[in-house]
Amino acid sequence: MATPTVLKPLGTDEELGRLARLFHALSDETRLRIVGRLLAGEQCVCNLTDALDAGQSRLSFHMKTLKDAGLVTDRRDGRWIHYSLNHEALFRIGALLGTLAEKAETVCGRKCCG
């Protein structure tokens, strides 16, 4: 099935796929809480587990979703894993939302959203 024409100005099919994965990753309250925690900077998995009152397996599931979408990166330090936000992915999301807001102004012909 072809991508609707209206979405083409937002990017290539590949870019639209990346954006869809980003938005899917953000469509869960727990993952949004994780992103909120990571806005303060890199976090050890033990801190995230405690802060979110989440078990290790539940947190691992959500972190994998965020990593697969490209929203977070990780690094190992001994037996601990530290997570941080991928700022490039956040900029892509911001750019898309900015584009959508601009398109909405153009379509409705008035500045109703600002």
Jmol script that loads the backbone (N, CA, C; Angstrom):
load data "model"
ATOM      1  N   MET A   1       0.847  -1.182   0.000  1.00  0.00           N
ATOM      2  CA  MET A   1       0.000   0.000   0.000  1.00  0.00           C
ATOM      3  C   MET A   1       0.886   1.236   0.000  1.00  0.00           C
ATOM      4  N   ALA A   2       0.608   2.176  -0.839  1.00  0.00           N
ATOM      5  CA  ALA A   2       1.416   3.385  -0.975  1.00  0.00           C
ATOM      6  C   ALA A   2       1.154   4.334   0.189  1.00  0.00           C
ATOM      7  N   THR A   3       2.190   5.118   0.520  1.00  0.00           N
ATOM      8  CA  THR A   3       2.047   6.140   1.545  1.00  0.00           C
ATOM      9  C   THR A   3       1.157   7.245   1.012  1.00  0.00           C
ATOM     10  N   PRO A   4       0.200   7.724   1.801  1.00  0.00           N
ATOM     11  CA  PRO A   4      -0.662   8.815   1.320  1.00  0.00           C
ATOM     12  C   PRO A   4       0.160  10.021   0.904  1.00  0.00           C
ATOM     13  N   THR A   5      -0.266  10.684  -0.148  1.00  0.00           N
ATOM     14  CA  THR A   5       0.452  11.824  -0.693  1.00  0.00           C
ATOM     15  C   THR A   5       0.651  12.917   0.339  1.00  0.00           C
ATOM     16  N   VAL A   6      -0.301  13.110   1.216  1.00  0.00           N
ATOM     17  CA  VAL A   6      -0.220  14.191   2.191  1.00  0.00           C
ATOM     18  C   VAL A   6       0.987  14.038   3.122  1.00  0.00           C
ATOM     19  N   LEU A   7       1.485  12.803   3.313  1.00  0.00           N
ATOM     20  CA  LEU A   7       2.627  12.592   4.198  1.00  0.00           C
ATOM     21  C   LEU A   7       3.966  12.785   3.503  1.00  0.00           C
ATOM     22  N   LYS A   8       3.991  12.745   2.189  1.00  0.00           N
ATOM     23  CA  LYS A   8       5.255  12.836   1.454  1.00  0.00           C
ATOM     24  C   LYS A   8       6.094  14.067   1.811  1.00  0.00           C
ATOM     25  N   PRO A   9       5.518  15.260   2.008  1.00  0.00           N
ATOM     26  CA  PRO A   9       6.361  16.401   2.361  1.00  0.00           C
ATOM     27  C   PRO A   9       7.079  16.246   3.694  1.00  0.00           C
ATOM     28  N   LEU A  10       6.669  15.283   4.510  1.00  0.00           N
ATOM     29  CA  LEU A  10       7.287  15.097   5.820  1.00  0.00           C
ATOM     30  C   LEU A  10       8.561  14.274   5.750  1.00  0.00           C
ATOM     31  N   GLY A  11       8.849  13.658   4.634  1.00  0.00           N
ATOM     32  CA  GLY A  11      10.079  12.898   4.515  1.00  0.00           C
ATOM     33  C   GLY A  11       9.924  11.684   3.629  1.00  0.00           C
ATOM     34  N   THR A  12      11.024  10.969   3.494  1.00  0.00           N
ATOM     35  CA  THR A  12      11.031   9.747   2.699  1.00  0.00           C
ATOM     36  C   THR A  12      10.285   8.649   3.448  1.00  0.00           C
ATOM     37  N   ASP A  13      10.009   7.567   2.756  1.00  0.00           N
ATOM     38  CA  ASP A  13       9.372   6.425   3.408  1.00  0.00           C
ATOM     39  C   ASP A  13      10.224   5.927   4.577  1.00  0.00           C
ATOM     40  N   GLU A  14      11.534   5.931   4.388  1.00  0.00           N
ATOM     41  CA  GLU A  14      12.446   5.494   5.454  1.00  0.00           C
ATOM     42  C   GLU A  14      12.341   6.415   6.669  1.00  0.00           C
ATOM     43  N   GLU A  15      12.328   7.714   6.444  1.00  0.00           N
ATOM     44  CA  GLU A  15      12.220   8.673   7.543  1.00  0.00           C
ATOM     45  C   GLU A  15      10.863   8.552   8.230  1.00  0.00           C
ATOM     46  N   LEU A  16       9.805   8.352   7.449  1.00  0.00           N
ATOM     47  CA  LEU A  16       8.481   8.167   8.049  1.00  0.00           C
ATOM     48  C   LEU A  16       8.456   6.924   8.932  1.00  0.00           C
ATOM     49  N   GLY A  17       9.134   5.870   8.514  1.00  0.00           N
ATOM     50  CA  GLY A  17       9.232   4.658   9.335  1.00  0.00           C
ATOM     51  C   GLY A  17       9.946   4.915  10.643  1.00  0.00           C
ATOM     52  N   ARG A  18      11.045   5.683  10.580  1.00  0.00           N
ATOM     53  CA  ARG A  18      11.780   6.031  11.802  1.00  0.00           C
ATOM     54  C   ARG A  18      10.905   6.855  12.736  1.00  0.00           C
ATOM     55  N   LEU A  19      10.192   7.824  12.173  1.00  0.00           N
ATOM     56  CA  LEU A  19       9.310   8.658  12.997  1.00  0.00           C
ATOM     57  C   LEU A  19       8.185   7.831  13.615  1.00  0.00           C
ATOM     58  N   ALA A  20       7.643   6.896  12.870  1.00  0.00           N
ATOM     59  CA  ALA A  20       6.584   6.037  13.409  1.00  0.00           C
ATOM     60  C   ALA A  20       7.098   5.226  14.593  1.00  0.00           C
ATOM     61  N   ARG A  21       8.333   4.708  14.489  1.00  0.00           N
ATOM     62  CA  ARG A  21       8.911   3.953  15.603  1.00  0.00           C
ATOM     63  C   ARG A  21       9.134   4.857  16.815  1.00  0.00           C
ATOM     64  N   LEU A  22       9.553   6.095  16.570  1.00  0.00           N
ATOM     65  CA  LEU A  22       9.743   7.037  17.678  1.00  0.00           C
ATOM     66  C   LEU A  22       8.428   7.314  18.394  1.00  0.00           C
ATOM     67  N   PHE A  23       7.384   7.583  17.622  1.00  0.00           N
ATOM     68  CA  PHE A  23       6.096   7.881  18.238  1.00  0.00           C
ATOM     69  C   PHE A  23       5.507   6.644  18.923  1.00  0.00           C
ATOM     70  N   HIS A  24       5.718   5.473  18.356  1.00  0.00           N
ATOM     71  CA  HIS A  24       5.266   4.246  19.021  1.00  0.00           C
ATOM     72  C   HIS A  24       5.958   4.109  20.374  1.00  0.00           C
ATOM     73  N   ALA A  25       7.260   4.360  20.394  1.00  0.00           N
ATOM     74  CA  ALA A  25       8.011   4.246  21.648  1.00  0.00           C
ATOM     75  C   ALA A  25       7.506   5.232  22.692  1.00  0.00           C
ATOM     76  N   LEU A  26       7.008   6.375  22.256  1.00  0.00           N
ATOM     77  CA  LEU A  26       6.516   7.392  23.188  1.00  0.00           C
ATOM     78  C   LEU A  26       5.040   7.206  23.539  1.00  0.00           C
ATOM     79  N   SER A  27       4.410   6.167  23.020  1.00  0.00           N
ATOM     80  CA  SER A  27       2.968   5.998  23.214  1.00  0.00           C
ATOM     81  C   SER A  27       2.616   5.229  24.485  1.00  0.00           C
ATOM     82  N   ASP A  28       3.546   5.089  25.396  1.00  0.00           N
ATOM     83  CA  ASP A  28       3.321   4.357  26.631  1.00  0.00           C
ATOM     84  C   ASP A  28       3.712   5.242  27.823  1.00  0.00           C
ATOM     85  N   GLU A  29       2.884   5.262  28.854  1.00  0.00           N
ATOM     86  CA  GLU A  29       3.138   6.131  30.010  1.00  0.00           C
ATOM     87  C   GLU A  29       4.461   5.813  30.703  1.00  0.00           C
ATOM     88  N   THR A  30       4.779   4.541  30.842  1.00  0.00           N
ATOM     89  CA  THR A  30       6.039   4.172  31.492  1.00  0.00           C
ATOM     90  C   THR A  30       7.224   4.683  30.689  1.00  0.00           C
ATOM     91  N   ARG A  31       7.167   4.530  29.382  1.00  0.00           N
ATOM     92  CA  ARG A  31       8.279   5.002  28.553  1.00  0.00           C
ATOM     93  C   ARG A  31       8.376   6.519  28.581  1.00  0.00           C
ATOM     94  N   LEU A  32       7.246   7.199  28.657  1.00  0.00           N
ATOM     95  CA  LEU A  32       7.284   8.661  28.803  1.00  0.00           C
ATOM     96  C   LEU A  32       7.916   9.053  30.137  1.00  0.00           C
ATOM     97  N   ARG A  33       7.634   8.290  31.181  1.00  0.00           N
ATOM     98  CA  ARG A  33       8.268   8.561  32.482  1.00  0.00           C
ATOM     99  C   ARG A  33       9.785   8.355  32.403  1.00  0.00           C
ATOM    100  N   ILE A  34      10.192   7.315  31.698  1.00  0.00           N
ATOM    101  CA  ILE A  34      11.624   7.053  31.521  1.00  0.00           C
ATOM    102  C   ILE A  34      12.273   8.216  30.791  1.00  0.00           C
ATOM    103  N   VAL A  35      11.660   8.665  29.699  1.00  0.00           N
ATOM    104  CA  VAL A  35      12.201   9.801  28.946  1.00  0.00           C
ATOM    105  C   VAL A  35      12.274  11.030  29.845  1.00  0.00           C
ATOM    106  N   GLY A  36      11.244  11.241  30.642  1.00  0.00           N
ATOM    107  CA  GLY A  36      11.253  12.372  31.580  1.00  0.00           C
ATOM    108  C   GLY A  36      12.417  12.300  32.547  1.00  0.00           C
ATOM    109  N   ARG A  37      12.702  11.116  33.052  1.00  0.00           N
ATOM    110  CA  ARG A  37      13.848  10.937  33.957  1.00  0.00           C
ATOM    111  C   ARG A  37      15.163  11.205  33.235  1.00  0.00           C
ATOM    112  N   LEU A  38      15.240  10.758  31.988  1.00  0.00           N
ATOM    113  CA  LEU A  38      16.479  10.915  31.229  1.00  0.00           C
ATOM    114  C   LEU A  38      16.711  12.350  30.770  1.00  0.00           C
ATOM    115  N   LEU A  39      15.680  13.178  30.811  1.00  0.00           N
ATOM    116  CA  LEU A  39      15.876  14.597  30.479  1.00  0.00           C
ATOM    117  C   LEU A  39      16.852  15.261  31.446  1.00  0.00           C
ATOM    118  N   ALA A  40      16.948  14.727  32.658  1.00  0.00           N
ATOM    119  CA  ALA A  40      17.881  15.268  33.651  1.00  0.00           C
ATOM    120  C   ALA A  40      19.313  14.809  33.406  1.00  0.00           C
ATOM    121  N   GLY A  41      19.499  13.890  32.471  1.00  0.00           N
ATOM    122  CA  GLY A  41      20.831  13.387  32.167  1.00  0.00           C
ATOM    123  C   GLY A  41      20.884  11.876  32.279  1.00  0.00           C
ATOM    124  N   GLU A  42      22.063  11.347  32.036  1.00  0.00           N
ATOM    125  CA  GLU A  42      22.279   9.899  32.057  1.00  0.00           C
ATOM    126  C   GLU A  42      21.838   9.308  33.394  1.00  0.00           C
ATOM    127  N   GLN A  43      21.218   8.133  33.315  1.00  0.00           N
ATOM    128  CA  GLN A  43      20.730   7.453  34.513  1.00  0.00           C
ATOM    129  C   GLN A  43      21.177   5.994  34.505  1.00  0.00           C
ATOM    130  N   CYS A  44      21.582   5.518  35.663  1.00  0.00           N
ATOM    131  CA  CYS A  44      21.891   4.104  35.836  1.00  0.00           C
ATOM    132  C   CYS A  44      20.572   3.335  35.870  1.00  0.00           C
ATOM    133  N   VAL A  45      20.592   2.133  35.363  1.00  0.00           N
ATOM    134  CA  VAL A  45      19.387   1.313  35.349  1.00  0.00           C
ATOM    135  C   VAL A  45      18.845   1.121  36.763  1.00  0.00           C
ATOM    136  N   CYS A  46      19.718   1.042  37.753  1.00  0.00           N
ATOM    137  CA  CYS A  46      19.248   0.864  39.134  1.00  0.00           C
ATOM    138  C   CYS A  46      18.446   2.076  39.599  1.00  0.00           C
ATOM    139  N   ASN A  47      18.853   3.277  39.193  1.00  0.00           N
ATOM    140  CA  ASN A  47      18.096   4.485  39.549  1.00  0.00           C
ATOM    141  C   ASN A  47      16.733   4.496  38.879  1.00  0.00           C
ATOM    142  N   LEU A  48      16.683   4.077  37.623  1.00  0.00           N
ATOM    143  CA  LEU A  48      15.409   4.044  36.903  1.00  0.00           C
ATOM    144  C   LEU A  48      14.460   3.016  37.516  1.00  0.00           C
ATOM    145  N   THR A  49      14.995   1.870  37.882  1.00  0.00           N
ATOM    146  CA  THR A  49      14.171   0.835  38.501  1.00  0.00           C
ATOM    147  C   THR A  49      13.543   1.357  39.786  1.00  0.00           C
ATOM    148  N   ASP A  50      14.346   2.003  40.620  1.00  0.00           N
ATOM    149  CA  ASP A  50      13.841   2.555  41.885  1.00  0.00           C
ATOM    150  C   ASP A  50      12.856   3.694  41.643  1.00  0.00           C
ATOM    151  N   ALA A  51      13.208   4.628  40.782  1.00  0.00           N
ATOM    152  CA  ALA A  51      12.385   5.821  40.554  1.00  0.00           C
ATOM    153  C   ALA A  51      11.025   5.464  39.958  1.00  0.00           C
ATOM    154  N   LEU A  52      10.989   4.439  39.122  1.00  0.00           N
ATOM    155  CA  LEU A  52       9.751   4.067  38.445  1.00  0.00           C
ATOM    156  C   LEU A  52       9.015   2.938  39.159  1.00  0.00           C
ATOM    157  N   ASP A  53       9.610   2.449  40.245  1.00  0.00           N
ATOM    158  CA  ASP A  53       9.033   1.327  40.982  1.00  0.00           C
ATOM    159  C   ASP A  53       8.671   0.203  40.017  1.00  0.00           C
ATOM    160  N   ALA A  54       9.645  -0.130  39.176  1.00  0.00           N
ATOM    161  CA  ALA A  54       9.443  -1.138  38.132  1.00  0.00           C
ATOM    162  C   ALA A  54      10.430  -2.277  38.329  1.00  0.00           C
ATOM    163  N   GLY A  55       9.975  -3.475  38.070  1.00  0.00           N
ATOM    164  CA  GLY A  55      10.861  -4.627  38.110  1.00  0.00           C
ATOM    165  C   GLY A  55      11.848  -4.589  36.962  1.00  0.00           C
ATOM    166  N   GLN A  56      12.926  -5.338  37.120  1.00  0.00           N
ATOM    167  CA  GLN A  56      13.994  -5.334  36.117  1.00  0.00           C
ATOM    168  C   GLN A  56      13.490  -5.813  34.761  1.00  0.00           C
ATOM    169  N   SER A  57      12.670  -6.855  34.734  1.00  0.00           N
ATOM    170  CA  SER A  57      12.215  -7.372  33.433  1.00  0.00           C
ATOM    171  C   SER A  57      11.276  -6.387  32.741  1.00  0.00           C
ATOM    172  N   ARG A  58      10.409  -5.729  33.512  1.00  0.00           N
ATOM    173  CA  ARG A  58       9.500  -4.732  32.928  1.00  0.00           C
ATOM    174  C   ARG A  58      10.290  -3.546  32.381  1.00  0.00           C
ATOM    175  N   LEU A  59      11.265  -3.077  33.156  1.00  0.00           N
ATOM    176  CA  LEU A  59      12.089  -1.959  32.709  1.00  0.00           C
ATOM    177  C   LEU A  59      12.898  -2.344  31.471  1.00  0.00           C
ATOM    178  N   SER A  60      13.422  -3.559  31.443  1.00  0.00           N
ATOM    179  CA  SER A  60      14.193  -4.015  30.281  1.00  0.00           C
ATOM    180  C   SER A  60      13.346  -3.998  29.015  1.00  0.00           C
ATOM    181  N   PHE A  61      12.093  -4.439  29.129  1.00  0.00           N
ATOM    182  CA  PHE A  61      11.185  -4.425  27.980  1.00  0.00           C
ATOM    183  C   PHE A  61      11.020  -3.003  27.446  1.00  0.00           C
ATOM    184  N   HIS A  62      10.773  -2.055  28.336  1.00  0.00           N
ATOM    185  CA  HIS A  62      10.562  -0.669  27.912  1.00  0.00           C
ATOM    186  C   HIS A  62      11.855  -0.049  27.371  1.00  0.00           C
ATOM    187  N   MET A  63      12.988  -0.361  27.990  1.00  0.00           N
ATOM    188  CA  MET A  63      14.256   0.195  27.512  1.00  0.00           C
ATOM    189  C   MET A  63      14.582  -0.350  26.120  1.00  0.00           C
ATOM    190  N   LYS A  64      14.274  -1.617  25.868  1.00  0.00           N
ATOM    191  CA  LYS A  64      14.514  -2.182  24.537  1.00  0.00           C
ATOM    192  C   LYS A  64      13.673  -1.457  23.490  1.00  0.00           C
ATOM    193  N   THR A  65      12.419  -1.173  23.821  1.00  0.00           N
ATOM    194  CA  THR A  65      11.555  -0.447  22.889  1.00  0.00           C
ATOM    195  C   THR A  65      12.130   0.934  22.597  1.00  0.00           C
ATOM    196  N   LEU A  66      12.579   1.630  23.625  1.00  0.00           N
ATOM    197  CA  LEU A  66      13.159   2.967  23.451  1.00  0.00           C
ATOM    198  C   LEU A  66      14.467   2.908  22.665  1.00  0.00           C
ATOM    199  N   LYS A  67      15.298   1.899  22.946  1.00  0.00           N
ATOM    200  CA  LYS A  67      16.559   1.744  22.214  1.00  0.00           C
ATOM    201  C   LYS A  67      16.311   1.387  20.758  1.00  0.00           C
ATOM    202  N   ASP A  68      15.397   0.450  20.499  1.00  0.00           N
ATOM    203  CA  ASP A  68      15.107   0.041  19.126  1.00  0.00           C
ATOM    204  C   ASP A  68      14.581   1.211  18.297  1.00  0.00           C
ATOM    205  N   ALA A  69      13.856   2.113  18.941  1.00  0.00           N
ATOM    206  CA  ALA A  69      13.341   3.297  18.245  1.00  0.00           C
ATOM    207  C   ALA A  69      14.431   4.353  18.058  1.00  0.00           C
ATOM    208  N   GLY A  70      15.549   4.191  18.744  1.00  0.00           N
ATOM    209  CA  GLY A  70      16.642   5.162  18.636  1.00  0.00           C
ATOM    210  C   GLY A  70      16.510   6.330  19.594  1.00  0.00           C
ATOM    211  N   LEU A  71      15.601   6.239  20.560  1.00  0.00           N
ATOM    212  CA  LEU A  71      15.415   7.344  21.504  1.00  0.00           C
ATOM    213  C   LEU A  71      16.452   7.375  22.610  1.00  0.00           C
ATOM    214  N   VAL A  72      16.976   6.214  22.985  1.00  0.00           N
ATOM    215  CA  VAL A  72      17.973   6.173  24.048  1.00  0.00           C
ATOM    216  C   VAL A  72      19.194   5.387  23.594  1.00  0.00           C
ATOM    217  N   THR A  73      20.292   5.690  24.225  1.00  0.00           N
ATOM    218  CA  THR A  73      21.528   4.942  24.034  1.00  0.00           C
ATOM    219  C   THR A  73      21.944   4.406  25.396  1.00  0.00           C
ATOM    220  N   ASP A  74      22.835   3.440  25.379  1.00  0.00           N
ATOM    221  CA  ASP A  74      23.296   2.883  26.648  1.00  0.00           C
ATOM    222  C   ASP A  74      24.799   2.674  26.616  1.00  0.00           C
ATOM    223  N   ARG A  75      25.346   2.570  27.816  1.00  0.00           N
ATOM    224  CA  ARG A  75      26.767   2.223  27.961  1.00  0.00           C
ATOM    225  C   ARG A  75      26.907   1.379  29.215  1.00  0.00           C
ATOM    226  N   ARG A  76      27.809   0.438  29.147  1.00  0.00           N
ATOM    227  CA  ARG A  76      28.035  -0.454  30.272  1.00  0.00           C
ATOM    228  C   ARG A  76      29.205   0.069  31.100  1.00  0.00           C
ATOM    229  N   ASP A  77      29.023   0.043  32.413  1.00  0.00           N
ATOM    230  CA  ASP A  77      30.081   0.409  33.345  1.00  0.00           C
ATOM    231  C   ASP A  77      30.122  -0.682  34.406  1.00  0.00           C
ATOM    232  N   GLY A  78      31.007  -1.654  34.205  1.00  0.00           N
ATOM    233  CA  GLY A  78      31.027  -2.814  35.092  1.00  0.00           C
ATOM    234  C   GLY A  78      29.764  -3.623  34.886  1.00  0.00           C
ATOM    235  N   ARG A  79      29.041  -3.843  35.975  1.00  0.00           N
ATOM    236  CA  ARG A  79      27.803  -4.619  35.846  1.00  0.00           C
ATOM    237  C   ARG A  79      26.569  -3.749  35.641  1.00  0.00           C
ATOM    238  N   TRP A  80      26.756  -2.440  35.631  1.00  0.00           N
ATOM    239  CA  TRP A  80      25.633  -1.510  35.493  1.00  0.00           C
ATOM    240  C   TRP A  80      25.525  -0.974  34.077  1.00  0.00           C
ATOM    241  N   ILE A  81      24.299  -0.706  33.660  1.00  0.00           N
ATOM    242  CA  ILE A  81      24.054  -0.082  32.363  1.00  0.00           C
ATOM    243  C   ILE A  81      23.513   1.313  32.623  1.00  0.00           C
ATOM    244  N   HIS A  82      24.074   2.279  31.928  1.00  0.00           N
ATOM    245  CA  HIS A  82      23.644   3.672  32.039  1.00  0.00           C
ATOM    246  C   HIS A  82      22.965   4.070  30.740  1.00  0.00           C
ATOM    247  N   TYR A  83      21.815   4.732  30.868  1.00  0.00           N
ATOM    248  CA  TYR A  83      21.022   5.138  29.708  1.00  0.00           C
ATOM    249  C   TYR A  83      21.009   6.649  29.581  1.00  0.00           C
ATOM    250  N   SER A  84      20.971   7.114  28.339  1.00  0.00           N
ATOM    251  CA  SER A  84      20.826   8.551  28.083  1.00  0.00           C
ATOM    252  C   SER A  84      19.983   8.736  26.828  1.00  0.00           C
ATOM    253  N   LEU A  85      19.436   9.938  26.694  1.00  0.00           N
ATOM    254  CA  LEU A  85      18.602  10.251  25.535  1.00  0.00           C
ATOM    255  C   LEU A  85      19.464  10.488  24.310  1.00  0.00           C
ATOM    256  N   ASN A  86      18.946  10.099  23.177  1.00  0.00           N
ATOM    257  CA  ASN A  86      19.559  10.395  21.891  1.00  0.00           C
ATOM    258  C   ASN A  86      18.943  11.717  21.425  1.00  0.00           C
ATOM    259  N   HIS A  87      19.685  12.792  21.566  1.00  0.00           N
ATOM    260  CA  HIS A  87      19.147  14.122  21.274  1.00  0.00           C
ATOM    261  C   HIS A  87      18.786  14.297  19.802  1.00  0.00           C
ATOM    262  N   GLU A  88      19.474  13.601  18.915  1.00  0.00           N
ATOM    263  CA  GLU A  88      19.142  13.686  17.486  1.00  0.00           C
ATOM    264  C   GLU A  88      17.705  13.204  17.243  1.00  0.00           C
ATOM    265  N   ALA A  89      17.308  12.131  17.912  1.00  0.00           N
ATOM    266  CA  ALA A  89      15.940  11.622  17.767  1.00  0.00           C
ATOM    267  C   ALA A  89      14.937  12.636  18.297  1.00  0.00           C
ATOM    268  N   LEU A  90      15.265  13.284  19.411  1.00  0.00           N
ATOM    269  CA  LEU A  90      14.370  14.308  19.957  1.00  0.00           C
ATOM    270  C   LEU A  90      14.237  15.481  18.994  1.00  0.00           C
ATOM    271  N   PHE A  91      15.320  15.858  18.352  1.00  0.00           N
ATOM    272  CA  PHE A  91      15.269  16.951  17.377  1.00  0.00           C
ATOM    273  C   PHE A  91      14.401  16.568  16.183  1.00  0.00           C
ATOM    274  N   ARG A  92      14.481  15.293  15.737  1.00  0.00           N
ATOM    275  CA  ARG A  92      13.635  14.840  14.621  1.00  0.00           C
ATOM    276  C   ARG A  92      12.161  14.944  14.986  1.00  0.00           C
ATOM    277  N   ILE A  93      11.828  14.537  16.209  1.00  0.00           N
ATOM    278  CA  ILE A  93      10.438  14.624  16.659  1.00  0.00           C
ATOM    279  C   ILE A  93      10.001  16.090  16.706  1.00  0.00           C
ATOM    280  N   GLY A  94      10.854  16.944  17.264  1.00  0.00           N
ATOM    281  CA  GLY A  94      10.533  18.374  17.341  1.00  0.00           C
ATOM    282  C   GLY A  94      10.355  18.987  15.965  1.00  0.00           C
ATOM    283  N   ALA A  95      11.206  18.594  15.025  1.00  0.00           N
ATOM    284  CA  ALA A  95      11.104  19.129  13.669  1.00  0.00           C
ATOM    285  C   ALA A  95       9.794  18.698  13.026  1.00  0.00           C
ATOM    286  N   LEU A  96       9.417  17.446  13.225  1.00  0.00           N
ATOM    287  CA  LEU A  96       8.159  16.976  12.650  1.00  0.00           C
ATOM    288  C   LEU A  96       6.982  17.734  13.251  1.00  0.00           C
ATOM    289  N   LEU A  97       6.970  17.885  14.560  1.00  0.00           N
ATOM    290  CA  LEU A  97       5.862  18.598  15.197  1.00  0.00           C
ATOM    291  C   LEU A  97       5.813  20.058  14.737  1.00  0.00           C
ATOM    292  N   GLY A  98       6.976  20.672  14.559  1.00  0.00           N
ATOM    293  CA  GLY A  98       7.015  22.038  14.037  1.00  0.00           C
ATOM    294  C   GLY A  98       6.455  22.111  12.631  1.00  0.00           C
ATOM    295  N   THR A  99       6.822  21.144  11.797  1.00  0.00           N
ATOM    296  CA  THR A  99       6.302  21.092  10.430  1.00  0.00           C
ATOM    297  C   THR A  99       4.791  20.913  10.427  1.00  0.00           C
ATOM    298  N   LEU A 100       4.294  20.029  11.284  1.00  0.00           N
ATOM    299  CA  LEU A 100       2.849  19.811  11.368  1.00  0.00           C
ATOM    300  C   LEU A 100       2.123  21.074  11.811  1.00  0.00           C
ATOM    301  N   ALA A 101       2.696  21.793  12.764  1.00  0.00           N
ATOM    302  CA  ALA A 101       2.069  23.040  13.222  1.00  0.00           C
ATOM    303  C   ALA A 101       2.040  24.076  12.100  1.00  0.00           C
ATOM    304  N   GLU A 102       3.142  24.170  11.337  1.00  0.00           N
ATOM    305  CA  GLU A 102       3.182  25.102  10.211  1.00  0.00           C
ATOM    306  C   GLU A 102       2.152  24.723   9.158  1.00  0.00           C
ATOM    307  N   LYS A 103       2.051  23.429   8.855  1.00  0.00           N
ATOM    308  CA  LYS A 103       1.074  22.962   7.861  1.00  0.00           C
ATOM    309  C   LYS A 103      -0.344  23.248   8.333  1.00  0.00           C
ATOM    310  N   ALA A 104      -0.595  23.076   9.629  1.00  0.00           N
ATOM    311  CA  ALA A 104      -1.944  23.346  10.172  1.00  0.00           C
ATOM    312  C   ALA A 104      -2.303  24.809   9.993  1.00  0.00           C
ATOM    313  N   GLU A 105      -1.345  25.712  10.215  1.00  0.00           N
ATOM    314  CA  GLU A 105      -1.599  27.145  10.009  1.00  0.00           C
ATOM    315  C   GLU A 105      -1.918  27.422   8.553  1.00  0.00           C
ATOM    316  N   THR A 106      -1.188  26.790   7.650  1.00  0.00           N
ATOM    317  CA  THR A 106      -1.399  26.999   6.219  1.00  0.00           C
ATOM    318  C   THR A 106      -2.759  26.476   5.786  1.00  0.00           C
ATOM    319  N   VAL A 107      -3.144  25.325   6.290  1.00  0.00           N
ATOM    320  CA  VAL A 107      -4.400  24.710   5.892  1.00  0.00           C
ATOM    321  C   VAL A 107      -5.599  25.519   6.391  1.00  0.00           C
ATOM    322  N   CYS A 108      -5.551  25.954   7.668  1.00  0.00           N
ATOM    323  CA  CYS A 108      -6.718  26.640   8.194  1.00  0.00           C
ATOM    324  C   CYS A 108      -6.675  28.135   7.910  1.00  0.00           C
ATOM    325  N   GLY A 109      -5.519  28.665   7.521  1.00  0.00           N
ATOM    326  CA  GLY A 109      -5.426  30.054   7.120  1.00  0.00           C
ATOM    327  C   GLY A 109      -5.431  31.072   8.256  1.00  0.00           C
ATOM    328  N   ARG A 110      -5.280  30.599   9.483  1.00  0.00           N
ATOM    329  CA  ARG A 110      -5.217  31.536  10.598  1.00  0.00           C
ATOM    330  C   ARG A 110      -4.266  30.993  11.661  1.00  0.00           C
ATOM    331  N   LYS A 111      -3.827  31.869  12.507  1.00  0.00           N
ATOM    332  CA  LYS A 111      -2.909  31.455  13.568  1.00  0.00           C
ATOM    333  C   LYS A 111      -3.715  31.067  14.811  1.00  0.00           C
ATOM    334  N   CYS A 112      -4.303  29.886  14.742  1.00  0.00           N
ATOM    335  CA  CYS A 112      -5.171  29.449  15.835  1.00  0.00           C
ATOM    336  C   CYS A 112      -4.403  28.647  16.883  1.00  0.00           C
ATOM    337  N   CYS A 113      -3.205  28.250  16.600  1.00  0.00           N
ATOM    338  CA  CYS A 113      -2.476  27.363  17.510  1.00  0.00           C
ATOM    339  C   CYS A 113      -1.316  28.067  18.205  1.00  0.00           C
ATOM    340  N   GLY A 114      -1.167  29.322  18.061  1.00  0.00           N
ATOM    341  CA  GLY A 114      -0.007  29.966  18.640  1.00  0.00           C
ATOM    342  C   GLY A 114      -0.367  31.160  19.345  1.00  0.00           C
TER     343      GLY A 114
END
end "model"
wireframe off; spacefill off
backbone 0.3
color backbone group
